[in-house]
């Protein structure tokens, strides 16, 4: 059982200390993840701070963050471990002059120094406290998902040539998903589930104030309200939290202390990335 | 606690949420680690362990509110179970007595509400919401009406539109809203958010009193709403229509991604010689890693022929919307709609990105009435045959949508027979429950004889399953 956090309130406070504002759901799940030693599946639209959460938890608990970025075609060799084939070849070729027995060569080339550890194995073997982030897990194929499942439930790996490696400690594990496909029931069953959505005005305002030094409350409030307004439009891609922060920073750099339609008009491209979205927002907010 | 939790899980299951054994155990273990006095934390913790689908969360919240509300279990049981009062929500002060606030006029109450909304004082708002419910809802113990009825009565008396207008007016009078459109818009949105909060509080209050009156079990039953994917197309209320509308987009996206992945994985494509040789350089010329070309599998072509007469209009609308949202999975999607005449509507969907606009144009502009505007499948089909038969090829799947209620006209089912010979597949989707088929003027089996499959398709779940099979075939 993990003891990294004392209580839910403790989570909120310590995440806050590393500039991450957690709401009730987020703090409770982070606390549970530690206590129950279960992986957390974090779902939500792009840019609401899913990856950021893992970084914040690592920072707050003084752990090392190990990140496995998923993509289509990710396999065992890239996620778990791989033998360094080229180095093994070199080793064999270097040995050609001396008459060494095959047994000694074999035991030699299948040893630690020829092993390439990938993020999962690294997390299992870690001696120090670790947060494992498996990013965009919805991109991998079903087979790789099954591999993840196996590793996450036992937290051990067997490598035929080296034997079974058992984790010394249980890291906090976060899996993020943009929900481009439905994940398997089995995976969901084993994870705690957390849906992160765009924050309400109050929380977004606080986030802006924490992340953008030098912004006053008035402007932060205006920023949050305009962003809420933009999100109600029917857009291809609604502005993410990081885009909100970027926008607030832009306003500060430009020395604007108040938001007017003109200011929005000239900085809208920081908030929105599709031409059609920009045109739509401009029509609704600036020209009306 | 365990008993309460088991009852809660049981209720979730009857509401249609899948809760597995493991999840149930997790929830129990989790409860050992949290302070039961923090109600919102308990809610989050239970949600994290029991609900693994975002769209199930609203249903979860309702059940939670009912189950862990002021009146369940009774106070004496609670003490016996050693459960803290805080878990069951805060009492609304004096609002419990039905008479409280009874002396206030509507006008006075509105005035107080305005002030509370102005300062966004949540406790005060909750108290006022309680008063409003006592005064306006006219709740009578034991009366078998749903919560929505009381909600409607309360909100009508409160007149939210009027409140919102007055809020804005007051703010303007204080100079908080300049006349510019932008700040005006932002202020308006803020007021709307506050009024939504008020509405939520009123709803919560009504629910709480209903639980007090009828007990948890009965209450949970009346609140049970179908999940979006289980809503029946033919009998959806307006709110349910909206829920369906919202559910379609993510559903099609998920399905498209899944199909694309499945199709790509099925065969690997031919050997890419150049890349294989290049990769072999890494291993001293041994082709350890063969490389393959990306496969480009052929996609099926779809023709949808939909009955859009009154009785099945909403079904046709959702299906067209669904199929067109999936257009990237097919090499071509063409749609035809009919009542007793038939018209091609593909152009409406191709002109625009906005599918709801296209559906609107289908309903208003398509030329589908031939004689009297009552379904005549036979005539519509023979016209379809005459105009488009040649365009149906070995690659085409033809999908008919409708209840096959033909108003006793001639069936002309030879059209389907001839189409079945030309096309790759002919399917029929019927939005009626299977038990109603072939009753009255329904002649589904006359058409079904020449189809490769006739499917019951009453909700999104069945529709999704069907689309996934044809995209694969």
Interface residues (C-beta under 8 A of the other chain):
Chain A: X7 X8 X24 X25 X27 X28 X29 X31 X32 X35 X36 X38 X40 X41 X43 X72 X85 X86 X89 X141 X179 X180 X181 X182 X188 X189 X190 X191 X192 X193 X194 X195 X200 X201 X222 X225 X226 X228 X229 X232 X259 X260 X261 X264 X285 X286 X288
Chain B: X20 X22 X23 X26 X29 X30 X33 X34 X35 X38 X40 X41 X43 X44 X45 X47 X48 X49 X51 X52 X54 X57 X180 X181 X182 X185 X186 X189 X190 X193 X250 X253 X254 X257 X258 X261 X265 X282 X283 X284 X288
